[in-house]
Amino acid sequence: MAETAVTEVLAELAALEDPKVRAVNEKHGDDHGVNLGKLRAIAKQLKTQQELARELWATGDSAARLLATLICRPKAFERDELDAMLREARTPKVQDWLVNYVVKKSPHAEELRLAWFADPDPVVAAAGWALTTERVAKKPAGLDLAGLLDIIEAEMKDAAPRLQWAMNSCLAQIGIDHAEHRARALDIGERLEVLKDYPTPPNCTSPYAPIWINEMVRRRG
């Protein structure tokens, strides 16, 4: 039954392939051409189907893997299964959705955060930093925030792009949520100048940490 469903879903995704969407995505390192709104609409129709999600992931197709993250049951995955999936997820969007929609909701999230955080593969380490940023915002108790700032200060400037982005997000989150570390977070951001010249659309907040921190603190009043 699952095999037939996979064939049908892949055909549906293929029919939605848009060369213009693919061209835009490829600029960001992604390799699919499906409008994400339409992909979410398919997920809404399919609802939760864990085995179908596993089958879609196994195809290796990025659009199918994105869909899999939306219809799976995050708590049904084993720790080693999620570790293998993360290491297979080489494109930014697939990794991002896997971490945000699946791993963060898994009972193995903290164990994986610790395992990935210092992984020699910068793409895997970026996922560890993304989970750390989630803890900075929601469950900071037990985290060594000063120690995280030490690592960011020493390593972010020369980190690989995706890892650098994840570290920068953590830097900003510390500065936004933890007033006692805000001055140091701002100072690190100003000295390292990471993403200072990042092109930011109108009405969007710059990912440059000092601007990001100050803007979010201002909004919170």
Secondary structure, DSSP 8 states (H G I E B T S, - for coil): -HHHHHHHHHHHHHHT--HHHHHHHHHTT------HHHHHHHHHHH---HHHHHHHHHT--HHHHHHHHHHS-GGGS-HHHHHHHHHH--SHHHHHHIIIIIGGGSTTHHHHHHHHHT-SSHHHHHHHHHHHHHHHHH--TT--HHHHHHHHHHHGGGS-HHHHHHHHHHHHHHHHH-HHHHHHHHHHHHHH-TTTT----TTS--SSHHHHHHHHHHHH-
